[in-house]
Amino acid sequence: MIISTYWGEGEYKDRIAHVCKNEEGFYVTMYLQDGLVEKRPLYEHSERYAEDCAENYVMGIFDCG
């Protein structure tokens, strides 16, 4: 289930990240130009931590893959 979605801007406008939750906890799916780059399990962390991860990805603070 998707909890929230983040979109990049400017030079990172091709990035999207979804904060999701399943029975194990929170995870983030990160996309580049509509292709899945990484699904990052953050099961031992809070929703806020997952949101920060998603935001950092779309802002270009880190790259995946």
CNS distance restraints for C-alpha pairs under 8 A (distance, minus, plus):
assign (resid   1 and name CA) (resid  20 and name CA) 5.37 0.50 0.50
assign (resid   1 and name CA) (resid  21 and name CA) 5.48 0.50 0.50
assign (resid   1 and name CA) (resid  22 and name CA) 6.52 0.50 0.50
assign (resid   2 and name CA) (resid  18 and name CA) 6.30 0.50 0.50
assign (resid   2 and name CA) (resid  19 and name CA) 5.88 0.50 0.50
assign (resid   2 and name CA) (resid  20 and name CA) 4.28 0.50 0.50
assign (resid   2 and name CA) (resid  21 and name CA) 6.61 0.50 0.50
assign (resid   3 and name CA) (resid  18 and name CA) 7.30 0.50 0.50
assign (resid   3 and name CA) (resid  19 and name CA) 5.43 0.50 0.50
assign (resid   3 and name CA) (resid  20 and name CA) 5.19 0.50 0.50
assign (resid   3 and name CA) (resid  21 and name CA) 6.86 0.50 0.50
assign (resid   4 and name CA) (resid  18 and name CA) 5.79 0.50 0.50
assign (resid   4 and name CA) (resid  19 and name CA) 5.23 0.50 0.50
assign (resid   4 and name CA) (resid  20 and name CA) 7.20 0.50 0.50
assign (resid   4 and name CA) (resid  51 and name CA) 7.93 0.50 0.50
assign (resid   5 and name CA) (resid  16 and name CA) 7.20 0.50 0.50
assign (resid   5 and name CA) (resid  17 and name CA) 5.76 0.50 0.50
assign (resid   5 and name CA) (resid  18 and name CA) 4.47 0.50 0.50
assign (resid   5 and name CA) (resid  19 and name CA) 6.30 0.50 0.50
assign (resid   6 and name CA) (resid  16 and name CA) 5.70 0.50 0.50
assign (resid   6 and name CA) (resid  17 and name CA) 5.18 0.50 0.50
assign (resid   6 and name CA) (resid  18 and name CA) 6.39 0.50 0.50
assign (resid   6 and name CA) (resid  54 and name CA) 6.57 0.50 0.50
assign (resid   6 and name CA) (resid  55 and name CA) 6.30 0.50 0.50
assign (resid   6 and name CA) (resid  58 and name CA) 6.77 0.50 0.50
assign (resid   7 and name CA) (resid  13 and name CA) 6.80 0.50 0.50
assign (resid   7 and name CA) (resid  14 and name CA) 7.98 0.50 0.50
assign (resid   7 and name CA) (resid  15 and name CA) 6.07 0.50 0.50
assign (resid   7 and name CA) (resid  16 and name CA) 4.70 0.50 0.50
assign (resid   7 and name CA) (resid  17 and name CA) 6.68 0.50 0.50
assign (resid   7 and name CA) (resid  58 and name CA) 6.00 0.50 0.50
assign (resid   8 and name CA) (resid  12 and name CA) 4.90 0.50 0.50
assign (resid   8 and name CA) (resid  13 and name CA) 4.33 0.50 0.50
assign (resid   8 and name CA) (resid  14 and name CA) 6.50 0.50 0.50
assign (resid   8 and name CA) (resid  15 and name CA) 5.12 0.50 0.50
assign (resid   8 and name CA) (resid  16 and name CA) 6.24 0.50 0.50
assign (resid   8 and name CA) (resid  58 and name CA) 4.42 0.50 0.50
assign (resid   8 and name CA) (resid  59 and name CA) 5.87 0.50 0.50
assign (resid   9 and name CA) (resid  13 and name CA) 4.16 0.50 0.50
assign (resid   9 and name CA) (resid  14 and name CA) 7.84 0.50 0.50
assign (resid   9 and name CA) (resid  58 and name CA) 7.66 0.50 0.50
assign (resid   9 and name CA) (resid  59 and name CA) 7.38 0.50 0.50
assign (resid  12 and name CA) (resid  58 and name CA) 6.37 0.50 0.50
assign (resid  12 and name CA) (resid  59 and name CA) 6.55 0.50 0.50
assign (resid  12 and name CA) (resid  60 and name CA) 6.47 0.50 0.50
assign (resid  13 and name CA) (resid  58 and name CA) 7.81 0.50 0.50
assign (resid  14 and name CA) (resid  32 and name CA) 5.62 0.50 0.50
assign (resid  14 and name CA) (resid  33 and name CA) 5.05 0.50 0.50
assign (resid  14 and name CA) (resid  34 and name CA) 7.76 0.50 0.50
assign (resid  15 and name CA) (resid  30 and name CA) 7.38 0.50 0.50
assign (resid  15 and name CA) (resid  31 and name CA) 5.66 0.50 0.50
assign (resid  15 and name CA) (resid  32 and name CA) 4.79 0.50 0.50
assign (resid  15 and name CA) (resid  33 and name CA) 6.51 0.50 0.50
assign (resid  15 and name CA) (resid  57 and name CA) 7.69 0.50 0.50
assign (resid  15 and name CA) (resid  58 and name CA) 5.35 0.50 0.50
assign (resid  16 and name CA) (resid  30 and name CA) 6.00 0.50 0.50
assign (resid  16 and name CA) (resid  31 and name CA) 5.14 0.50 0.50
assign (resid  16 and name CA) (resid  32 and name CA) 6.66 0.50 0.50
assign (resid  16 and name CA) (resid  34 and name CA) 7.91 0.50 0.50
assign (resid  16 and name CA) (resid  58 and name CA) 6.15 0.50 0.50
assign (resid  17 and name CA) (resid  28 and name CA) 6.63 0.50 0.50
assign (resid  17 and name CA) (resid  29 and name CA) 5.57 0.50 0.50
assign (resid  17 and name CA) (resid  30 and name CA) 4.44 0.50 0.50
assign (resid  17 and name CA) (resid  31 and name CA) 6.10 0.50 0.50
assign (resid  17 and name CA) (resid  54 and name CA) 5.31 0.50 0.50
assign (resid  17 and name CA) (resid  55 and name CA) 7.58 0.50 0.50
assign (resid  17 and name CA) (resid  57 and name CA) 7.29 0.50 0.50
assign (resid  17 and name CA) (resid  58 and name CA) 6.72 0.50 0.50
assign (resid  18 and name CA) (resid  28 and name CA) 5.54 0.50 0.50
assign (resid  18 and name CA) (resid  29 and name CA) 5.25 0.50 0.50
assign (resid  18 and name CA) (resid  30 and name CA) 6.65 0.50 0.50
assign (resid  18 and name CA) (resid  54 and name CA) 6.75 0.50 0.50
assign (resid  19 and name CA) (resid  26 and name CA) 7.02 0.50 0.50
assign (resid  19 and name CA) (resid  27 and name CA) 6.04 0.50 0.50
assign (resid  19 and name CA) (resid  28 and name CA) 4.66 0.50 0.50
assign (resid  19 and name CA) (resid  29 and name CA) 6.75 0.50 0.50
assign (resid  19 and name CA) (resid  50 and name CA) 6.28 0.50 0.50
assign (resid  19 and name CA) (resid  51 and name CA) 6.28 0.50 0.50
assign (resid  19 and name CA) (resid  54 and name CA) 6.70 0.50 0.50
assign (resid  20 and name CA) (resid  26 and name CA) 5.62 0.50 0.50
assign (resid  20 and name CA) (resid  27 and name CA) 5.30 0.50 0.50
assign (resid  20 and name CA) (resid  28 and name CA) 5.91 0.50 0.50
assign (resid  20 and name CA) (resid  29 and name CA) 7.53 0.50 0.50
assign (resid  21 and name CA) (resid  25 and name CA) 5.36 0.50 0.50
assign (resid  21 and name CA) (resid  26 and name CA) 4.38 0.50 0.50
assign (resid  21 and name CA) (resid  27 and name CA) 6.14 0.50 0.50
assign (resid  22 and name CA) (resid  26 and name CA) 6.58 0.50 0.50
assign (resid  24 and name CA) (resid  43 and name CA) 6.01 0.50 0.50
assign (resid  25 and name CA) (resid  42 and name CA) 7.14 0.50 0.50
assign (resid  25 and name CA) (resid  43 and name CA) 4.52 0.50 0.50
assign (resid  25 and name CA) (resid  44 and name CA) 7.32 0.50 0.50
assign (resid  26 and name CA) (resid  41 and name CA) 6.69 0.50 0.50
assign (resid  26 and name CA) (resid  42 and name CA) 5.46 0.50 0.50
assign (resid  26 and name CA) (resid  43 and name CA) 5.19 0.50 0.50
assign (resid  26 and name CA) (resid  45 and name CA) 7.26 0.50 0.50
assign (resid  26 and name CA) (resid  46 and name CA) 7.26 0.50 0.50
assign (resid  26 and name CA) (resid  47 and name CA) 6.42 0.50 0.50
assign (resid  26 and name CA) (resid  50 and name CA) 6.61 0.50 0.50
assign (resid  27 and name CA) (resid  39 and name CA) 6.97 0.50 0.50
assign (resid  27 and name CA) (resid  40 and name CA) 5.54 0.50 0.50
assign (resid  27 and name CA) (resid  41 and name CA) 4.36 0.50 0.50
assign (resid  27 and name CA) (resid  42 and name CA) 4.97 0.50 0.50
assign (resid  27 and name CA) (resid  43 and name CA) 6.57 0.50 0.50
assign (resid  27 and name CA) (resid  50 and name CA) 6.53 0.50 0.50
assign (resid  28 and name CA) (resid  39 and name CA) 5.71 0.50 0.50
assign (resid  28 and name CA) (resid  40 and name CA) 5.18 0.50 0.50
assign (resid  28 and name CA) (resid  41 and name CA) 6.59 0.50 0.50
assign (resid  28 and name CA) (resid  42 and name CA) 7.47 0.50 0.50
assign (resid  28 and name CA) (resid  50 and name CA) 6.46 0.50 0.50
assign (resid  28 and name CA) (resid  53 and name CA) 7.48 0.50 0.50
assign (resid  28 and name CA) (resid  54 and name CA) 6.41 0.50 0.50
assign (resid  29 and name CA) (resid  36 and name CA) 7.15 0.50 0.50
assign (resid  29 and name CA) (resid  37 and name CA) 7.72 0.50 0.50
assign (resid  29 and name CA) (resid  38 and name CA) 5.87 0.50 0.50
assign (resid  29 and name CA) (resid  39 and name CA) 4.38 0.50 0.50
assign (resid  29 and name CA) (resid  40 and name CA) 6.33 0.50 0.50
assign (resid  30 and name CA) (resid  36 and name CA) 5.99 0.50 0.50
assign (resid  30 and name CA) (resid  37 and name CA) 5.58 0.50 0.50
assign (resid  30 and name CA) (resid  38 and name CA) 5.31 0.50 0.50
assign (resid  30 and name CA) (resid  39 and name CA) 6.35 0.50 0.50
assign (resid  30 and name CA) (resid  54 and name CA) 7.41 0.50 0.50
assign (resid  30 and name CA) (resid  57 and name CA) 7.51 0.50 0.50
assign (resid  31 and name CA) (resid  35 and name CA) 5.25 0.50 0.50
assign (resid  31 and name CA) (resid  36 and name CA) 4.45 0.50 0.50
assign (resid  31 and name CA) (resid  37 and name CA) 5.19 0.50 0.50
assign (resid  31 and name CA) (resid  38 and name CA) 7.18 0.50 0.50
assign (resid  32 and name CA) (resid  36 and name CA) 6.57 0.50 0.50
assign (resid  32 and name CA) (resid  37 and name CA) 6.36 0.50 0.50
assign (resid  37 and name CA) (resid  64 and name CA) 6.44 0.50 0.50
assign (resid  37 and name CA) (resid  65 and name CA) 6.04 0.50 0.50
assign (resid  38 and name CA) (resid  64 and name CA) 6.54 0.50 0.50
assign (resid  38 and name CA) (resid  65 and name CA) 6.68 0.50 0.50
assign (resid  42 and name CA) (resid  46 and name CA) 7.93 0.50 0.50
assign (resid  42 and name CA) (resid  50 and name CA) 6.65 0.50 0.50
assign (resid  45 and name CA) (resid  49 and name CA) 6.09 0.50 0.50
assign (resid  45 and name CA) (resid  50 and name CA) 7.18 0.50 0.50
assign (resid  46 and name CA) (resid  50 and name CA) 6.53 0.50 0.50
assign (resid  47 and name CA) (resid  51 and name CA) 6.20 0.50 0.50
assign (resid  48 and name CA) (resid  52 and name CA) 6.19 0.50 0.50
assign (resid  49 and name CA) (resid  53 and name CA) 6.29 0.50 0.50
assign (resid  50 and name CA) (resid  54 and name CA) 6.29 0.50 0.50
assign (resid  51 and name CA) (resid  55 and name CA) 6.11 0.50 0.50
assign (resid  52 and name CA) (resid  56 and name CA) 5.99 0.50 0.50
assign (resid  53 and name CA) (resid  57 and name CA) 6.29 0.50 0.50
assign (resid  54 and name CA) (resid  58 and name CA) 6.47 0.50 0.50
assign (resid  55 and name CA) (resid  59 and name CA) 6.14 0.50 0.50
assign (resid  56 and name CA) (resid  60 and name CA) 6.29 0.50 0.50
assign (resid  56 and name CA) (resid  61 and name CA) 5.13 0.50 0.50
assign (resid  56 and name CA) (resid  62 and name CA) 6.64 0.50 0.50
assign (resid  57 and name CA) (resid  61 and name CA) 5.88 0.50 0.50
assign (resid  57 and name CA) (resid  62 and name CA) 5.58 0.50 0.50
assign (resid  57 and name CA) (resid  63 and name CA) 6.62 0.50 0.50
